[in-house]
Amino acid sequence: MDLVFGWRTAVLTVAAAILLPLAVGLSASFHNRLAARMLAALLIVMTGVFVPWLIGFAGFYDRWWWLTFAPFSNALLVPPLLYLHAHALVTGRWSPAAWRHLLPGALQFGYQTTAFLLPTPLKHRWADLAFTTGSAIVAALLAISFVVYGAWTTRLLRDYRDALSQRRSDDARFATAWLGRTAVAYPLLAIVWAGWLLVDAVTPLGYRGLMPLYVAIAAFALYLGIAGWRYLALPFPALDALRIPDVRSPPPGTGRRKRRNGRRGSATIAGTATTR
């Protein structure tokens, strides 16, 4: 069967051709290096999510069936990577036990790799048995992941914007508007992505029916990549530093001790004067 390079493949190919060089550039960035590398990893993962549709519409799976289960798409890595990027951006450090956040995505990758390496006849049978069920399980887990990490990410960005606006008069330099737009766009993507997959699990939409979803994923990845490339060059003060008050309040009891010491000093002076 001949390969077909239609408009669907073209749209996703253009997105991938922009995202992958952006990821390479971000991974080599000297500004906010940890956050930039987390964003680069996120862009690569999000590109991988729509690669099966990119090559599928071109006829790759029809011509080379052995590509079935190739571990391109690891959607369970997307919510935690976005959270880890936000955490690195506003704190300047790696999130504690970050590997735990990436464990579900690693398990998804391991499952796909194992299924991909099966002998072709066994792979055929396993695809017939488990493909639909596996997609429904991934959709449910992705919805849960979006809810959990979405709450953490939006709260983290909101706290950072609030702390920055209270401590700095030049907070526009730190792309707080971009952080705000990202905090709004992320839940929208989560609702569209998880909702579309859950609907597909109940009522299959077909290969073409899922195309708008993957265009939306590619568009969101492009927004993150281009905006990140622009704004990550700015300085981002660490959240802990922004939370340190300018004037530290005295320890409890300091005022009482000072008053007692003052009374004692006054009594001593008075006694000395009387003696004289």
WOZI-V121658 format. One record per helix or strand of 3 or more residues. SS is the DSSP state (H for helix, E for strand). FROM is the first residue (numbers start at 1). LEN is the number of residues. If there is no record, write none. Layout:
ss from len
SS FROM LEN
SS FROM LEN
This chain:
ss from len
H 7 21
H 33 25
H 60 4
H 65 3
H 76 16
H 98 19
H 120 48
H 171 4
H 176 27
H 206 4
H 211 21
H 239 5
H 254 22
